[in-house]
Amino acid sequence: MKIYKLNKIFNTIILILLKINFIFNRIINIKIFKNKINFIKVYQKALRKYNIPSKWSKNVKNEVNIIKNKDISKEIYIRKDLRLFPFITIDEENSYDFDDAIYCYLIKNTLKWKLLVAISDVSFYIKKNSILDKEALCRGTSIYFPLKVIPMFPEDLSTNFLSLLPNKDRLCVICEMTLSESGDLIKYKYYEAIIQSHARITYKNIIKIWNKDHFLCHKFKKIKKSLIDLNNLNNILLKNKMLKKIISFKNDEPYFVFNTFHMIEKIVLQKRTLAHDLVESCMLLANKASALFIHKNNTISLFRNHAYPTYHKIKNFRKILNKFNLRLKGGKKPILKDYFQLLHQLRNKHFKEIIELSLLKSTKKAFYSEKNLGHFGLAEKFYTHFTSPIRRYSDLIIHRIIKNIIYFQKKNIIQKNIFFKKNVYNLKNLKKIAEKCSISEKKSDKACKFVINILKFEFIKKKIKKKFYGIVSHITKFGLFVRINNLCINGLVHVSTLKDDYYYYNKNTMILHGKYSKKKFFIGDQVYVKLISIDPRKQIIYLNLI
């Protein structure tokens, strides 16, 4: 009888707990649902504002099904079979698609290296002027919002069928490069192949493997030698003079940590690692080789250009440098070496980010063109985009052009380096495509910035009345803009809140002066501020100096 009563009490308690759990879950789910709707509305607003398509037509879906059922068995006999070569993909943990895989080895009895960059052969499936091709041109690029992607191709293709997933047969275009013992590009060739990625490794994990993490080394023991080779090559590329010339700011990037309600919980700085450097170097080399390969074969193409900064912008940039007792050498037309020497002086300086942002503002944005104008930021005479055909339409164009060259090379229809063939595109087509790709890229950047700003303002609401350390990033006649440390957010200290004096702005010196106290505010000053209020409509965060 006693046991029966105890069981009854126990069962009653269980029922009560289950009911509490059910009610709690319902409340949480309602909250999540409610916040998720708000979260989705933010993206929908961005898509409407910048006229970005996000849905797929019936015709597109039908073409996807045809592609997925395409038989590639014949390609195995036509292409180079590299499925036993230990290619790997290296990406972030939350990566959406996988365009590229890499593999390298030291050439026997030499100090030279072979680097193979395998890029998904999207052009094999997406034919010129097909429904999917026209849709991809319309979109121009995939857009990577926080927690959501608007892809250039439908998800079934971009995340699965076209992506270089582990242990799956995948068609690729290979850029095979021979590098000197110091990492210089000596030779390159292109061919079609079939590969299998032997592993999908994150940036974080490959660093752990290079640091001899026991568990991961055991997990990837079959390709351990290949991973060590990649580390050895990376050590060489890091010292390479050509790659060192690149204005690559290598800042730690802001990363949003979201809670279960799809709202920002905190903003952390995502550390760049040696693995990021490796992948970046490999892709830069493959892009450079692609532009050289196309130029060598006298074929019209798309190029990725970056114009030289104007003298006026260089002059303004030097004004900011003067405040920090820094110099940019090179006179009226500084070269990359001069910029690199400047960046070298900034290491471990608290104002490093301010100078780098000012440098970015002094340069023009890179763009696509049918004309080759050179790439200032990479110090390259010829440069194009080849490595991301799943997410950039420009790269798909380059694949078609390169594959056309490969086709005619196979046919041996070549004499004195001039092909007797029709180009895949004419200059008029390429001009339109270049303009469209450049516009799509700008639109994508603006839409991402729009979404991020809204999410940042939601996050910063909780920080009102809190105090922060920051650095003066910009000065105007109406106040100081302060970059709050570790939050990557700028706020305004309005001149009207500076009650201790009357302040006026000197445009030439970019200094805010106190009329009576002679107090001065400079760009780069470290300050302590309190967050007072926000105006989401004007997108301004108001601060007070403490």
N, C-alpha and C positions, 0 to 999 in steps of 0.2 A: 504493500500500500504506500509505504514511504517512497519507494523508488518511482512508483507511478506518479505521485504528486511532484516529485523532483523533475521527472521527465516533462510533465505538464507545464511547470514553471519555466523550464529550460526552453521548451517549444514556444511558449508565449513570448519570452525574451527575444528569441530568434525572429519571430514574426514582427515584433516591434522594430527591431534593428533593420529588417528587410524593408519595412515601410519607410523608416527614416531615410535609408539609403536610396529608395525609389524617389522620395520627395526631393532629396538633396540633388540626385542626378538630374531630375526634371528641371530644377532651378538652374543648375550648371548648364544643362543643354540649352535651356531657353536663353541664358546669358551668352553662351557661345554662338548660338544661332543668330541672336540679335546683333552681336558684335561682328559676326561673319558677314551679315547683310551689309553693315556699314563699311566693312573692309572691302567687300565686292563693289559697293557703290563708288568707292574711291577710284578703283581701276576703271569702272565703267565711265566715270566722269572724265578720266584722263583719255580714254579711247575716243569718247565723243569730242572732247576739246581739240584733239589733234587728228581727228578723222582717221583713226587706225582700225582696219578691219580685224575682227576676231572670230568670225564664224566661217564655216566651210559650206560651200554650195553642194547640192546633190551631185553635180557633175564632177566636182573635185573628189568627193567621197567614192564615186564610181571608179575614177581613175586610180585612186589609192588601192582599191581592191584588185584591179588589173595588175598593178605593179607588184603587189604582195604575192600574186600567183605566178609571177614571171619565173620561168625555168632558167637557172643560171648554170646548169650542169655542163653545157658546151664550153662555157668560159674557162672552166678548169683546164681544158686542153689547149686553149689559145693563149692564156695568160701564164706568167711566171707563178709557180706554186711555192709560196713562202709560208705555208701554214705551219711548218716545223720551226720557223725562225721565232725566237721568243720576243715578239713585239708586245709592248704593254701600253696601256693608256694611263696617264697621270692627270688627275683633275681634283677639284674640290669635292668634299663629301656630298654636297647637295647639287652636283652637276646634273644638267638636264639632258644633254646630248654629248656624243663622243665622236668628234670629227677625225681626230688624229691619234696615231700610235707611233711609238719610236723604238728603234733598236740600233745598237752600235757595237762595234768591235775593233780591236787594234789589228791592223793588217800585219800578217805574219812576216817576221824578219825586218820590220820597218818600225818607225815611230809615228807613221800616219794612221789616221782613223777613217773608218767607214761609218757614216751616219745615214740610216734609212728612215725617212719620214713617210709614213703611210697615211694617205688621206682618203676618206670614204669617197668612192666613185659615184657621187650623186648623179653626174651627167649621164651615166649608163641607163638610169631609170627615168630621169626627168628630161624628156626630149625637148629640143628647141621648139617654141611656139605651141607646145601642148597646153592643156587646160591648167595643169599644175605649174608649168613654167610661167604662164601669164599671171597666175595668182602670186607666185613667188616674186616676180618683178614688181607687182602692185605693192606688196608688203616691203620688199627690199632688204629686210633684216628681221631676225627674231628680236623680241624685246624682253629683257630679263628684269622684270620687276621683283621686289622682295616677295617671296612666297608664291609668285605666279609668273608664268612665261606665256607670252603671245608668240607662238612659233611661226617661222616662215613656211614650214611644211607641216601638215597634220601630224598629231602626236604619234600615231601608229608608225609613221615613217621616221620622224625626227628622233624619237626616243628608242625606237626598236629596230625597224628594218634597215635603216641607213646607218645607225650608230654602230661603232666598232665594239660590240659587246663581247665579253670573254667567251672563248670556246665556241664561237659562231663563225661559219664561213662568211667572209665579207670581201666584196670586190673593192679594190683600191687603185689609186694612182700613186706610184712610188716616186719620190724624189730621193735619188741615191747620190750622196755627196762624199767626196774624198776631202778630208781635212788634213792640213799639215800638223806637225808636232806642236805648233803654237795655236792651232785651231782656225787657221785661215782656210777659206774655201779655195780649193785647187781645181777640182773637176766636179761635174754634176751630170746626171742623165736621168731620163724619165721613162717609165714603162708601166704598163698595166699588170696588176698582179691580183692574186687571191691570198688573203692572210687569215689567221685566227689570232685574236688578242689572247695572250696567255695569262693576263691578269689585269684587273682594274684596281689600280693602287691610288690612294689619295696622297696629296702633298705631305700631309702630316705623317702618314705611314712610311713613305719612302725615306723620309728623314730618319725615322726610328730604325729602319732597316740599315741605313748607312751608319747609324750609331750602334749597330749590332744588337738590336732588340731580339732577345732569345726567341720569344714566341713567334714574331713575324718572320724572322730568319728561317725558322723551322717551317712555317706555313708556306713560304715562297722558296723553299730550298731548291726546287727544280730549275728555277731561273736566277738563282743567287749570283752566279758568275756574270750574267747579263746586267744585273742591277749594280754590281760592283763596277763593271765597265762604264755604265752611265755616270756613276759618281766620279770616276777617274777622268772621263771626258769633260764633265762639268767643271772640275778643278782647272782644266786647261782653258776652257771657254771663258771662265771668270777672269783670267789674266790676259785674254786676247785683246789686242789694241783696237781692232775694228769695233768689237762689241762694247768696249769701254767708252768709245766716242759717243755712244747713243745717249741722248737726253732722256734717260729713263729714270724718273724720280724715285721709284722704288720706296714710296712712302708706305707705312702701314695703313691699310684702308679701313674705313669705318664699316663695321659689321653689325647688323641689327639682330638682337636676340628677341624672339617673339614668345609671348606666353600662349596659353591654350585659347585665349580669346582673340588671337590674331592681332594683338597690339604689341608695340615695342615695350619690352621689359627693361632692356638696357642697351646701350651702344658701347661696343668694345672695339678696340683697334686690332684688326686681323693682321698678325705678323707675316711679313714676307719671309720665305725660306729659300734655301739653296735649291730646293726642288722647283720653285717658281722660276728661278733664274735659269735652270736647265731647260725647262719647257719653252720659256720665252726665247732663249738663244737658238734652240732647234727650229722654232717656227720662223724667227727672223732670217735664219740662214736659208730655209726652204723658200720663203717669200722672195728673198734676194735672188736665189738661184733661178726661180721661175721667171722673174723679169729679165734676167740675163739670157736665159734659154730662148725666150720669145724674141728678144732683141737680136740675138745671134742668128735667128732663123727668119729675120726680116718680115715679121708678121705684125699686122696692126693689132692693138690690144687695149685693155684698160690699164691705167697706171694709178698707183696711190701716190699722190703728190703732196708735198708740204712746202709752202712758200717761205722764202727768207723773210725775217721780220723787217718792218720798215725802220728807217733811221729815226723817225719821230718816236716810235715805240721803244727803240733801244735807248734813246735819250731819256725818256721818262723812267725806264727801268734803272738806268744808272743813277738817277736822282734818289731812288729808294736805296740803292746800294750805298750811296754816300753816307746815309744815316747810320749805317752799320760799319763804316770804315772798310768797305769792300770795293774791289775794283774788277771791272770786266775789261780785259785787254782786247786788242784787235782794232782799235780806232772806230771808223764809221762802219766797218763791215767785219765784226768779229766772226771767227770761224768756230767750229764745234770744239776744237781744242781749247779755245779761250773759255767757252761755257763750262767745259768739263773741269778746268782748273778752278773756276769759281765754285762749282758744286762740291769739289773736293774740300774747299775751305769751310763749307757749311756743316761738315760732319760733327755731330754732338752739340750743335748750337741750338739754344732754345728757340731762336727765331727762324730756324731752317725752313719750316713749313710756309712761313710768310714770304720768304724770298722765292721759294719754289712756285708758290701761287702767283706771285708777281711776274716771275719768268714766264709762266704759262700764259698770262694775260698779254705779255709782250710778243707772243708768237701767234701766227694765224693757225686756224684749224686745218687739219689734213683733209684732202678731198680726192674724189675720183675724176679722171679725165682720160679722153682718148689720146691726149698729147702727153708726152713724157717731159715733165718739168723738174724732176729730181725731188728727193726727200731730204729737206734740211735737217729735221730732227733726228734722222737716222744716219746722216752723212752719206747717203747713197745716191749715185747717179741714176740708177734704175731700181725701182721697187714696185711691187704689186701685192695683192692679197690672193693667196692660193690655199691656205690651210683650213678654212672654215666654210665649205660649201653647203653644210646643213643649215647654217644660220646667217650667211651673207650671200646675197645674190651675185655680188661682184666676183666672188671666188668661184661660183658655178660657171661664170663666163670664162674665167681663166682656165678652168679645167677643160672646157670645150675647145678652147684655142690650143692648149698643150696637146690634147688627144688628137686633134687634127694634124698637128706637126708630127706626132708619133706615127700616125697612120701613113703619112706620105714618106716618112723615113723608112718604114717597113717596105713600102712599095718601091723604094729606091728612085723615086721621081725627084731627083735633086741634082743640080748642076751648078757649080760655083756658088754654093750656099744660097741659091735662089730657088724657091719652090714654084713649080708649074702647077698651080692649084688655085682654087678660089678660096678666099678667106672665109671663115665661119660667119663673120660680121663685116659690114662695111663701116666706114668712118661715121656716117650719118646715124646708123643704128647705135654705135658705141657712144656717140656724143649724148644721145637721148638716155641710154642706160646709165652712163656716168652721172648725168644730172639727177636722174631718178634715185640712184643709190646714195648720192650725197644728201639729197633732200630727206630720204627715208632715215638716214643715220642721224641727222639733226633732229628730226621729229621724234625719233626713239629716245635720244638724249633728253629732250625737253619733257617728254611724257614721264620718263623715269624720275627726273628731278621734281616734277609736279607731284607725283605720288609720294616720293620720299619726304618732301617738305610737309605735306599734310600729316604723314605718320610721325614726323619729328615734332610737329606742333602738338599732336595728341600726347606724345611722350613728355614734352616739356611742360605741359599743363600741371603735371604733378610736382614740378620743380620750383613753382612760384614761391617766393620768399626764401629760397635756399641761396647759399653763398658759394662762389666758385672762384678759382684762379683762372686767369686768361691772359691773352696777349693782344695788344692793339694791332689789328690787321689792316685797318684803313682809316683815313681821317678825311672828313669833309667839313664844310662851313657849319653844318648843323650838328656835328658831334663825332664821337669815336665809335668805330665798329670793333668789337672785341670778340676774338675767337676763344670760346670756352674750352679749356683744356679737356682732352679725352672725350668730349661730346661731339666734336666736329660741327659745332653750331655757332653761328655768328649772331651777336646781339648788339643793340645800339644804346650807347650812353648819350642821350640827347644833351646838347649844349645847355639847354634851359635847366637841367638838373645839377649843373656845376655852379653851386650857389656861392662859392668862396671868392669868385671874381667874375669880371666880364671877359669872355674869351673871344678872340677873333682868329680867323684862319688865313695863313699865308700860303697861297697857291704854289708859289715857286719853291718854297722849302718844305711844303706839305707838313707844316707844324701848326698846332693849335696853341696860341699864346694867351697867357693871362695878362690883362692890361696893366694891373697895378702890382700884382704879386710876382710878375715875371715868370710864373710857373709855365712850363712847356710840356706838351704831350707829343711824343714821337711814335711813328710806326715801329713796332717791336717792343714797346714798353710792356713790362709785366704788371698786371693790375689785379686787384681783388674786387669782385663785383657781387651785387645782389640782384637776383632775377625779380623784377617788379611786376611785369604784366606782359601779355602777348596780344598781338593783333593778327589773327589768322588771315583776315581779308587782305591786309596790306603785306602780310608775311614778314612782320617785324617783331622781334623779341626786345623788350625794353629792359635795360639794366641801369642800376645806379652804382657809382663808385663808392667804395667803403674806405 
